[in-house]
Amino acid sequence: MDSAQAYSIRYHENNQEVALEGSLRPQHAGDLDPVRQCLAEAAASVRGTLYLNLKRLRYLNHLAFLELARFLDHCQREWPDLRLKLVVSSAVPWAPIRFGHLTERFPNAIVEQYDKAFYPGQGVIENDQLIPVLRTQTNIVWAHERELLHRHGLRHGLRVADICCGIGDFAVLLHKEFKPEVIVAVDHSRPFLQYAIQMAKEFGIADIEYHYGDAANLFLSSNTFDFVTSRLSLQIFNRPELILRELLRICKPGGRVYLTNEMMSHNYGYPRHESVSWTYAQTLKMLASLGMDLSIGPKMYSLLTDLGFEDVQMEQIGITNTNTVVEDFARVIESWEEYITGELSTATQTPREVVERLHAGFQDHVYAIRSRRGFAIWPIFVASGRKPLPTRST
Ligand SMILES: C[S@@+](CC[C@H](N)C(=O)[O-])C[C@H]1O[C@@H](n2cnc3c(N)ncnc32)[C@H](O)[C@@H]1O
């Protein structure tokens, strides 16, 4: 097989899993000898369930598909008690259907679409109701981030990846401001990507590559990007370290991973600060019930350090009514109000009286923003770290 059809197969004994990755498009049956051998050895050595991890198997031709069918058939006859679990990702749209057909023929095999329940809040976040929130947020954050990105190592002409890119507005801004050599933007929401692609088209930008994908299992190659960003996103996952490992993997040695996240309990608005603080404390609880940690901002320093990043830099953007256009800031809070008292309250079955109080708290935040003597803040934590260069063995 040539390199365009490259795949890898590995057996992980400790979790009884064979992981197949890449592009499996053999021309001749003999091309599949390593696959056959690995599968046979794994099946012979396990009891209970053998996992076939196909999450990153991007392509599979008919010959390879027949080989997998043959393997399932062989297992069923040789080890009737062995169960096979085929784990696939929705990022490969054909996989659940095609492998689903296989399991109809082989009762010992089942297909699991692992990202169906990737984290409990997935449906709430990928919903197009969030589009106005994302749009208004980037509007006001960019004015601050634009300068600060230089301090975190972004320069002209780099290879950049924006993971969990949302509606793609940040990628467009980076494209205009920093003229990257390559910019790839990945998200797991089809409505957001559709919006992003349409927006880039309207701006006449053809060279941002948008991909549908899962941040915890990216199809992007290792050591590829100089600058990897993921903004306001680690905070929505119940296992943020899984994403961070992927960001580290695709980053080149010496390149940087750049993150922004919030500390929602520090959102503040004076004079009606008690109501404002109550509202954000309540929102935090609602989000936590969906597995999200909107207090992760300051924890990024330890997350990056623990994963082995070097030169970890942290700072804070304080969006206030004194450094931001008042009406733009107010619109952000109003977009939160709509989303949190609507979509999020429904998803978390929040009682009506609590929703009423939430409404009041957001309005009090907006009041602080607009009031002549009021003060309001939305703090965002920024962190970046450098991927270490490989150490030379002497
Ligand atoms: C809070 S939004 C932030 C979007 C964007 N970075 C911004 O700053 O506007 C989180 C994003 O993560 C995306 N997302 C959720 N789960 C994902 C996954 N498993 N892989 C990739 N993106 C995911 C959502 O669709 C959403 O666009």
The ligand as a Tripos MOL2 file, in Angstrom:
@<TRIPOS>MOLECULE
LIG
   27    29     1     0     0
SMALL
NO_CHARGES

@<TRIPOS>ATOM
      1 C1        -18.3870   27.2080   23.9240 C.3       1 LIG1
      2 S1        -18.1650   26.7800   22.2760 S.3       1 LIG1
      3 C2        -16.7230   27.7320   21.8520 C.3       1 LIG1
      4 C3        -16.6080   27.9250   20.3710 C.3       1 LIG1
      5 C4        -15.4670   28.8130   19.8930 C.3       1 LIG1
      6 N1        -14.1710   28.2980   20.2240 N.3       1 LIG1
      7 C5        -15.6200   30.2190   20.4250 C.2       1 LIG1
      8 O1        -14.7620   30.6480   21.2050 O.co2     1 LIG1
      9 O2        -16.5710   30.8620   20.0410 O.co2     1 LIG1
     10 C6        -17.5850   25.1150   22.3570 C.3       1 LIG1
     11 C7        -17.4510   24.4370   21.0040 C.3       1 LIG1
     12 O3        -16.9840   23.0990   21.1690 O.3       1 LIG1
     13 C8        -17.6240   22.2880   20.1650 C.3       1 LIG1
     14 N2        -17.5390   20.8730   20.5370 N.ar      1 LIG1
     15 C9        -18.2830   20.2170   21.4460 C.ar      1 LIG1
     16 N3        -17.8750   18.9440   21.5150 N.ar      1 LIG1
     17 C10       -16.8640   18.7880   20.6300 C.ar      1 LIG1
     18 C11       -16.0420   17.7080   20.2540 C.ar      1 LIG1
     19 N4        -16.1690   16.5030   20.7980 N.pl3     1 LIG1
     20 N5        -15.0930   17.9160   19.3110 N.ar      1 LIG1
     21 C12       -14.9550   19.1300   18.7190 C.ar      1 LIG1
     22 N6        -15.7210   20.2050   19.0470 N.ar      1 LIG1
     23 C13       -16.6540   20.0320   20.0010 C.ar      1 LIG1
     24 C14       -19.0330   22.8340   20.1590 C.3       1 LIG1
     25 O4        -19.7300   22.4360   19.0000 O.3       1 LIG1
     26 C15       -18.7550   24.3210   20.2500 C.3       1 LIG1
     27 O5        -18.5780   24.8870   18.9920 O.3       1 LIG1
@<TRIPOS>BOND
     1     1     2 1
     2     2     3 1
     3     2    10 1
     4     3     4 1
     5     4     5 1
     6     5     6 1
     7     5     7 1
     8     7     8 2
     9     7     9 1
    10    10    11 1
    11    11    12 1
    12    11    26 1
    13    12    13 1
    14    13    14 1
    15    13    24 1
    16    14    15 ar
    17    14    23 ar
    18    15    16 ar
    19    16    17 ar
    20    17    18 ar
    21    17    23 ar
    22    18    19 1
    23    18    20 ar
    24    20    21 ar
    25    21    22 ar
    26    22    23 ar
    27    24    25 1
    28    24    26 1
    29    26    27 1
@<TRIPOS>SUBSTRUCTURE
     1 LIG1         1 GROUP 0 **** ****
